[in-house]
Amino acid sequence: MFVAAVSLGVAAPDAARKPVVIAPGVTIGGVRVGGMMSEAARTRVEAAFGRPLRLSFRAKQWRISPRYLGASAGIDQAVSRALRAAPRTRVKLRVSAAQPRIRRYVARLDRLFSFDAVDTTVMGVAGGRPQFSPAKTGLAVEKEGMAKALTRSLRSNNRRAATELIVREVQPRITPSNYGPVVIIFRGSNRLSLFDGPSLVRTFGVATGSSEYPTPLGNYSIATKQLNPWWIPPPDSDWAKDKKPVPPGPGNPLGTRWMGITAPLVGIHGTPDAASIGYSASHGCIRMRVPEAEWLFERISVGTPVLIVSS
């Protein structure tokens, strides 16, 4: 009887001991764990933290795992704090976010969603005016802001709201309104018009190529500019085979300015023969009165489009 009594005296307190549970209303990283034992709380928090992040951009939505982003959470430490916490305590879940992994993922998003702006180009001539391709706005992922947004989402442990992709518009550098000079040569009517983008600036009478040496039609650009140029006889030209180079001066066939275009051996230049203006009289070049060629020379540059049309 004495042994039995001693045994009952030792065993009774252990049988009455209650398991340790988390106080009511306690949360870990927003996850309710009140009334739970440590293992159940740990399982619930792990499941909540492991849920993928939701991302969205316009109508597209997708998910990404925290582990893929290199994130980890101090769940054991948080549960230990929760076990000691007073009722309704909000225990913080400490999340470690691997910034190199996050930045690599953001760089991938940038490759997937970003695209360059498209500048305006000159397409041709319609109605006597230059026609332009439409400029298009580009898009770029804000990489720094997006990395911070993903980090915040991981650390908040909130998977309910989607993280919106942070982007900015990229404006084209060149639009019709700021395109700059465009030269149109109307071969049939021997006119040259200078445009500033879509706006007409000035029109001149010119001489263009004869029927034997016609000025070529097409889309070209200014390739070279020369002040007080030498005239050099074109090679392999029957009409110039006996001629010699002419230095700058009053008798130079090119006047005082040469604006060569990307069509071979063709350019816009002044001429001492003002009587030829208005006629198809050159060997393919576009002749202008000397003061007008000098005026145009100051307003165009290498790369300026030169569009030559039939009328």
Buried (B, 14 or more C-beta within 10 A) or exposed (E): EEEEEEEEEEEEEEEEEEEEBBBEBBBBBBBBBBEBBBEBBBBBBBEBBEBBBBBEBEEEEEEBEBEEBBBBBBBEEBBBBBBEBEEEBEBBBBBEBBEEBBBEBBBEBBEEBBEEBBBBEBEEBEEBBBEBEEBBEBBBBBBEEBBBBBBEBBBEBBBEEBBEBBBEEBEBEBBBEEBBBBBBBBBEBBBBBBBBBEEEEEBBBBBBBBEEBBBBEEBBBBBEBBEEBEBEBBEEEEEBEEEEEBEBEEEBBBBBBBBBBBBEBBBBBBBBBBEBBBBBBBBBBBBBBBEBBBBBBEBBEEEBBBBBBEE
